[in-house]
Amino acid sequence: MNESTNTVYVLSGYAKCSTTDQSKYKLGNKHSIGLLTTDKNYKDNINNLKTFIKDLGWDSITFCMVEEVDDINTLSNDVLISSFQRAQKNGQSLVVNDLPITVH
């Protein structure tokens, strides 16, 4: 991981809950996710990033968008701010939307 930079890459997408150990997520439900990483080579290391997410109890992982964030002050959401800080400290951080994705 590239922890010496302030840049965090936010990979947005969705994943399916694959474990019954999740207290607030139901097995099989899909949720929006955001993976924040300091790994500037995230494209080359996508399998490692997906393994990190799978180890947290998620599968069927798909990423739709990537955004570079250089300044924590541009984030307006407390959850993203704390995840940004965790990513800078640990190299990566996962954010999962509590509400499942539903199709109407």
Beta strands, then each sheet from edge to edge (+ up, - down):
strand 1: 8-17
strand 2: 30-37
strand 3: 58-69
strand 4: 92-100
sheet 1: 3+ 1- 2+ 4-
end
